[in-house]
Amino acid sequence: MPEAPFPLAEAPVNEAVRALLARASVPPRQLHDPAPDAAALSLAVAAAARAPDHGWLRPWRFVGIQGEDRAKFGDLLAQAMQARAPDTPEARLELERLKPLRSPLLVAAGAAIRAHPKIPAWEQEATAAAGIMNFINALDAMGFGCCWLSSPALQDLSIKAALGFAETDRLLGWIYVGTPEAERPRPERPAPQGFWRDWQPA
Ligand SMILES: Cc1cc2nc3c(=O)[nH]c(=O)nc-3n(C[C@H](O)[C@H](O)[C@H](O)COP(=O)(O)O)c2cc1C
């Protein structure tokens, strides 16, 4: 039987889908001032809160770190790294200390996890992660750039506490945010056909 054509290939592309298809990460050091203002961030968080959310548990949590607070947070990251691994060379600690300074806004993004008889933690994390992607897509569509990074500090209890997350919550990523160069790279993606197939009943 000939393969069915990929269902999206011929679809007309509206503005919203065009924005989704153009999104690409921007490395933190290529993100400059200005950071999104409160109005833009509010729109992005509102987009996050459009993610599917089983039981309406509202797990999305975003903590913004800007201006001089980035250096203070960098100090905490370095202290936490040293506490986790006391033999860490000073040069590596310094790299950790400087991380938040790479872009004008660093967002700690996570999930507030509640004990629930029917909705396990993974579903709440999935809702929060989907929200993070909406947050990033919204900022990207508004002309900002983002980069979602991880690091061992996401699991560090002292860092979670400093950011106001409970031990049972989940920190899901560091989102570096700022304004990219106008001519930012948007690398090609693999063809969508590779990620889709119609189920063939046995
Ligand atoms: C949960 C999560 C954690 C990530 N952590 C890292 C990371 O620590 N380092 C890294 O280089 N990319 C990381 N990435 C991937 C980048 O965000 C980005 O997707 C990658 O650089 C490719 O760029 P693209 O988004 O334009 O495809 C992470 C992505 C996700 C979703």
The ligand as an ORCA input file, in Angstrom:
! r2SCAN-3c Opt
* xyz 0 1
  C      15.132     20.152     29.649
  C      16.188     20.633     28.681
  C      17.481     20.802     29.128
  C      18.476     21.219     28.257
  N      19.749     21.377     28.734
  C      20.732     21.728     27.893
  C      22.057     21.916     28.365
  O      22.330     21.820     29.555
  N      23.026     22.217     27.465
  C      22.735     22.361     26.123
  O      23.658     22.621     25.346
  N      21.475     22.238     25.656
  C      20.481     21.933     26.502
  N      19.200     21.807     26.029
  C      18.942     22.002     24.589
  C      18.843     23.472     24.208
  O      17.791     24.107     24.928
  C      18.531     23.632     22.694
  O      17.341     22.971     22.401
  C      19.643     23.097     21.833
  O      20.765     23.946     22.002
  C      19.276     23.046     20.350
  O      18.805     24.284     19.916
  P      17.368     24.384     19.238
  O      16.383     24.518     20.382
  O      17.415     25.594     18.367
  O      17.163     23.135     18.491
  C      18.170     21.464     26.893
  C      16.844     21.325     26.460
  C      15.868     20.921     27.333
  C      14.445     20.787     26.846
*
